[in-house]
Amino acid sequence: MAKKVKADASRQPFQYPLKREFREPDWTRLPGYKGVTKEQWESALWQRQHSAKNLKDLKDVFGPFLTDDIAEDILRDQNEKATMSLLIPPQMLNTMNEKDLRADPVRRYMIPMFSDRHKEWPNHPKASRDSLHESEMWASEGLTHRYPTKVLAEMIATCPQYCGHCTRMDLVGNSVPQVTKHKFESQPKDRYAAMLDYLRKTPSVRDVVVSGGDIANVPIAQLEAFLMELMDIPNIKDIRLATKGLQGLPQHFLQDDVLKALERISKRAWDRGIDIAVHTHVNHAQQVTPLVGKAVRKLLEMGFRDVRNQGVLLRGVNTTRQDLLELCFMLLDHAKIMPYYFYMADMIPNSEHWRLSIAEGQKLQHDIMGYLPGFATPRVTVDVPYVGKRWIHQLADYDRVKGISYWTKGYRTGIEADDEDALTRRYEYLDPVYTLPPEGQAYWKKESEAVAR
Ligand code: SF4
C-alpha cells in the first residue's frame, strides 16, 4: 500500500506562481502615445524629451482618464504640499493604470495628490529636510562618510524622474513652492576631484556607493572617468551604482555609448578584483517590465556582479504581503534583480501618509519570510538618524504609546571622532503620530504646541 502523503502546499496566504504577466503595457492605449512607434519608445532621447513636467503634460498623456477632480487634487498638492517637482518619463507613466489613477500605486508615489496626505498629521513634529543629516557628514562636498568602511558619493542632484517621497528632497530636483533646494557650491569637476582625493587619503574606506540624484543623469563620459579614477585607488573593493533610472528609464542603459562605457567599467573592475553592482529602486510589481529586464541582462552579461533592489515601503503603494512578495518574485523571476532592502520611508516633511510604524514594518518582515530564497529575502530596514541602517527587529527599546523606538550602534559616524557617548547613546526613530493610541497622540499634540510657541 502506498504511503499516505501529508505535504499539501496549496493553502498559503500568498499564492505562487504569480498571475501577473511580465509584459510591456501597450503605450498606444494612452491618448498621448497613440501614434508612438516602438523605435521612438525605445529611444532614451525620445523618453527624456517627452517626460511629463507639469499637469498639462499629464493631461496630454492621459486625456479624459485624468479627470478634473484628479487634476485639481494634483495641482493643489503641488502648490501646498509637494517637496519634489514633477518629472516622469513615459516608460513610468505607462506602468500606471489610467483607468483608476486615484488608486494606482505608482501614481500614489510619483504624482502625489493633496487628498492623499494625512489631514491631521501631514508632518511628524520632528520631521526635517535632510532627515538623515547626510550633509553634516560630508567629508567633501557630496561625499557622506557615515559608516567606518563605506561612503556615499552624490555625483549629481538631478534624476530622470522625481519621486514624491525622495529622502534627498533637500538637494535633489528643482525648487518647489514649499522647498527651496540647496545647491552644490562647487563645479562637478572640482567636487569629484575632492571626493577622489579624500578616498586616496582614507584607506579605511573600501566601499563607495556612487549615487545622486541618479547616475543615469551623469553624462556617461564623466561617470566613466570618475569610476576609472576611483578604481585606481587600491583600498576600493566594492562599488555600487545607484539608479532608479534603470526602472524609470531603462532605455538609457540600452544606448550604445552607455553600454560600451559600462562594459569598459565592468572589465576594469574585474581586472582589479573590484565588485561592481547596480542598485535600483523599484516599489511596485507593475513597474517590472521586459525593457527593465533587458537592461539588467546587459549589465549582468557584461560582468556586473549583481543588480539589487532597494525599495521603499510606502503606505498605499506596497505595504501588504501580497504587494511585497509579488514585487520580489517579479524582480527575481523575470528581471533578474535581487530583492535586497525595503526601507522605511524617512521622516521628511509631508511624508506621514506614506510612513509606517516600526510595528507595521516588523509585521511585514514577518509576513514575507519563508516564501523567497534566503539570499533573496529583502530586509526591512530603518535609516535611523545619526546611526544608519538597522534591521527592523534590531531596536533596543520601543515605547509603543509615544511611537519612539531606540537604537544603538557599534561605530562612530564621520562627525563623532571625539564624541565619548556615540557608542552608548540611544538614538530615536519616530512612528507616524496617527498610528499611536490616543494618549500617544495627545503627547505629540502637546509637543508640537510647545514647538509652535
Ligand atoms: S530617483 Fe532617488 S534621488 Fe531621484 S527623486 Fe527618486 S528617490 Fe530621490
Boltz pocket constraint, residues with backbone or C-beta under 6 A from the ligand:
constraints:
  - pocket:
      binder: B
      contacts: [[A, 158], [A, 159], [A, 161], [A, 162], [A, 163], [A, 165], [A, 166], [A, 167], [A, 168], [A, 172], [A, 212], [A, 213], [A, 214], [A, 244], [A, 245], [A, 281]]
      max_distance: 6.0
